[in-house]
Amino acid sequence: MAAETIIHTLRHAQSTYGAEQRYAGSVDVPLSDTGERDCLKAAESAARLHVDVVVTSAMTRAIDTARLLGFDPSRCVQTSLCNERRFGVLEGRTWHDVQSLDPPILFIEVGGERHSVNPAGGEPFEDVWQRAKEFKDFVLGRYAGRSVLVVSHGVFLQMFHGTIRGSSCIESLASYPSSLELFTFRLADGRLLEESESRMLSAPGEGF
């Protein structure tokens, strides 16, 4: 019988752009004061996960989330494979700002959320999807049979969850993780055996 791999995923705590409801994407913004406080409140809960390794994106808001949750830096690995989607012209802008862009941004609605399709300089969903598949191979290739915590970002985690669940790229957009929302998947031979109900590590501040 193949060894089971446990993958926990966590979206980073609120960032400074999140506090202002701005698109961050590839902009390497830090956590907000609220985000830092939420991590410290959640540290006791995070300690009960008993993970073997923590994999974060290469972005400050994910790295600092893992650090403030109390995970040993020697057990943390960083990779840009799980960085957030690049939002191009949207980055640094609020939702209100985006409405006045010319040419206008095309949005699609999936799962009650609106998703930008064509921002100039942005990363197509198909490219994020491909990164998510590569990241899944990275995690299962290196850490099969172990318990892994992935600290990453909203859109990327949508795609990563979709690769685990067997959803399509667009179907994956239906479930957007909140800040510090924990998802847990149990896999064997790369196949999903069980997904636990998600839960919040703490009561986070308003994220974006």
C-alpha positions as CSV (number, residue, x, y, z in Angstrom):
1,M,0.0,0.0,0.0
2,A,1.3,3.4,-1.0
3,A,2.4,5.8,1.8
4,E,-0.2,8.5,2.5
5,T,0.8,12.1,2.2
6,I,-1.0,14.8,4.1
7,I,-1.1,18.2,2.5
8,H,-2.4,21.2,4.6
9,T,-2.8,24.5,2.9
10,L,-3.1,27.9,4.4
11,R,-3.6,31.3,2.8
12,H,-1.3,34.0,4.3
13,A,-2.7,36.4,6.9
14,Q,-3.9,39.9,5.9
15,S,-1.3,42.0,4.0
16,T,-1.0,45.8,3.9
17,Y,-2.6,45.8,0.5
18,G,-5.4,43.5,1.8
19,A,-6.1,46.0,4.5
20,E,-6.6,48.6,1.8
21,Q,-8.5,46.2,-0.5
22,R,-5.8,46.5,-3.2
23,Y,-4.7,43.8,-5.6
24,A,-1.2,42.5,-4.6
25,G,-0.4,39.7,-6.9
26,S,3.4,39.8,-7.6
27,V,3.9,42.9,-5.4
28,D,5.9,41.7,-2.4
29,V,3.9,43.5,0.3
30,P,4.3,42.7,4.0
31,L,1.6,41.6,6.5
32,S,-0.5,44.3,8.0
33,D,-0.5,44.9,11.8
34,T,-3.8,42.9,11.9
35,G,-2.3,40.1,9.9
36,E,0.6,39.9,12.3
37,R,-1.7,39.8,15.3
38,D,-3.9,37.1,13.7
39,C,-0.8,34.9,13.2
40,L,0.3,35.3,16.8
41,K,-3.3,34.4,18.0
42,A,-3.3,31.4,15.7
43,A,0.2,30.1,16.8
44,E,-1.1,27.7,19.4
45,S,-3.6,26.2,16.9
46,A,-0.9,25.9,14.2
47,A,1.4,24.1,16.6
48,R,-1.1,21.2,16.8
49,L,-0.7,20.4,13.1
50,H,2.6,18.4,13.7
51,V,3.8,18.9,10.1
52,D,7.2,17.6,8.9
53,V,7.9,20.4,6.5
54,V,6.5,23.9,5.7
55,V,6.6,25.0,2.1
56,T,5.9,28.7,1.4
57,S,6.0,30.9,-1.6
58,A,9.0,33.2,-2.0
59,M,6.9,36.2,-1.0
60,T,7.2,38.1,2.3
61,R,3.6,37.8,3.3
62,A,3.7,34.0,3.1
63,I,7.1,33.6,4.7
64,D,6.2,35.9,7.6
65,T,2.9,34.1,8.1
66,A,4.8,30.8,8.7
67,R,7.4,32.5,10.9
68,L,4.8,34.3,13.1
69,L,2.8,31.1,13.4
70,G,5.9,29.7,15.1
71,F,7.2,27.2,12.6
72,D,10.9,26.4,12.8
73,P,12.8,28.2,9.9
74,S,14.9,25.0,9.5
75,R,11.8,23.1,8.5
76,C,10.6,25.8,6.0
77,V,11.3,25.7,2.2
78,Q,10.5,28.5,-0.2
79,T,9.6,28.2,-3.8
80,S,8.3,30.7,-6.3
81,L,6.2,27.9,-7.9
82,C,3.5,28.8,-5.4
83,N,3.7,32.6,-5.7
84,E,0.5,34.4,-6.3
85,R,-0.9,35.1,-9.7
86,R,0.5,38.2,-11.4
87,F,-2.3,40.7,-11.9
88,G,-0.5,43.0,-14.2
89,V,-2.1,46.4,-14.5
90,L,-4.4,45.7,-11.6
91,E,-1.6,45.4,-9.0
92,G,-1.7,48.2,-6.4
93,R,-5.2,49.3,-7.5
94,T,-8.5,49.0,-5.6
95,W,-11.6,47.5,-7.1
96,H,-12.9,51.1,-7.6
97,D,-9.8,52.0,-9.5
98,V,-10.1,49.0,-11.8
99,Q,-13.6,50.0,-13.0
100,S,-12.2,53.1,-14.8
101,L,-9.4,51.3,-16.7
102,D,-9.4,51.7,-20.4
103,P,-9.5,49.3,-22.2
104,P,-11.9,47.7,-19.6
105,I,-11.0,44.5,-17.8
106,L,-13.0,41.4,-18.7
107,F,-14.3,39.5,-15.7
108,I,-16.0,36.1,-15.3
109,E,-18.1,35.0,-12.4
110,V,-17.4,31.6,-10.9
111,G,-18.7,30.5,-7.5
112,G,-20.2,33.9,-6.7
113,E,-16.8,35.6,-7.2
114,R,-15.7,37.8,-10.1
115,H,-12.3,37.0,-11.6
116,S,-10.2,39.1,-14.0
117,V,-9.5,37.4,-17.3
118,N,-7.3,39.8,-19.4
119,P,-5.5,42.4,-17.3
120,A,-2.6,43.8,-19.3
121,G,0.7,42.2,-18.1
122,G,-1.3,39.7,-16.0
123,E,-0.7,35.9,-15.8
124,P,-3.3,33.9,-17.6
125,F,-5.2,31.4,-15.5
126,E,-3.9,28.6,-17.6
127,D,-0.3,29.5,-16.7
128,V,-1.2,29.6,-13.0
129,W,-2.8,26.2,-13.5
130,Q,0.3,24.8,-15.0
131,R,2.4,26.1,-12.1
132,A,0.0,24.5,-9.7
133,K,0.4,21.1,-11.4
134,E,4.2,21.6,-11.3
135,F,4.0,22.5,-7.6
136,K,1.9,19.4,-6.9
137,D,4.6,17.3,-8.5
138,F,7.2,19.1,-6.5
139,V,5.5,18.5,-3.2
140,L,4.6,14.8,-3.9
141,G,8.0,14.2,-5.4
142,R,10.0,15.5,-2.4
143,Y,7.7,14.8,0.5
144,A,5.7,11.7,-0.3
145,G,4.5,9.9,2.9
146,R,5.0,13.0,5.0
147,S,2.8,15.8,6.4
148,V,3.3,19.1,4.6
149,L,2.0,22.6,5.2
150,V,1.8,24.9,2.2
151,V,1.5,28.6,3.0
152,S,0.6,30.5,-0.2
153,H,-2.0,32.8,-1.8
154,G,-5.6,33.0,-2.7
155,V,-5.7,32.4,-6.5
156,F,-2.8,30.1,-6.5
157,L,-4.4,27.9,-3.8
158,Q,-7.6,27.8,-5.8
159,M,-5.7,26.3,-8.6
160,F,-3.6,24.0,-6.4
161,H,-6.7,22.7,-4.7
162,G,-8.3,22.1,-8.1
163,T,-5.3,19.9,-9.2
164,I,-5.8,17.8,-6.0
165,R,-9.6,17.5,-6.4
166,G,-9.5,16.7,-10.1
167,S,-11.3,19.9,-11.1
168,S,-10.7,21.9,-14.2
169,C,-8.9,25.2,-14.2
170,I,-12.0,27.3,-14.3
171,E,-14.0,25.1,-11.9
172,S,-11.2,25.6,-9.4
173,L,-12.1,29.3,-9.1
174,A,-15.3,28.5,-7.3
175,S,-13.7,28.1,-3.9
176,Y,-11.6,31.1,-2.7
177,P,-9.7,30.5,0.6
178,S,-9.9,33.2,3.4
179,S,-6.9,34.4,5.2
180,L,-5.6,31.7,7.6
181,E,-8.2,29.2,6.4
182,L,-6.8,25.7,6.7
183,F,-7.5,23.0,4.2
184,T,-6.4,19.4,4.6
185,F,-6.0,16.7,2.0
186,R,-5.0,13.1,2.4
187,L,-3.4,11.5,-0.8
188,A,-1.8,8.2,-1.9
189,D,-0.2,7.7,-5.3
190,G,-1.1,11.3,-6.1
191,R,-4.8,10.5,-5.7
192,L,-7.1,12.3,-3.3
193,L,-8.4,9.9,-0.6
194,E,-10.0,12.4,1.7
195,E,-10.5,16.1,2.1
196,S,-11.3,17.4,5.6
197,E,-13.7,20.3,6.2
198,S,-11.7,23.5,6.2
199,R,-11.4,25.5,9.4
200,M,-10.0,28.9,10.5
201,L,-6.9,29.0,12.6
202,S,-8.1,32.2,14.1
203,A,-10.6,35.0,13.4
204,P,-8.6,36.9,10.7
205,G,-9.0,40.5,9.7
206,E,-10.6,41.4,6.4
207,G,-8.5,39.9,3.6
208,F,-8.4,40.6,-0.1
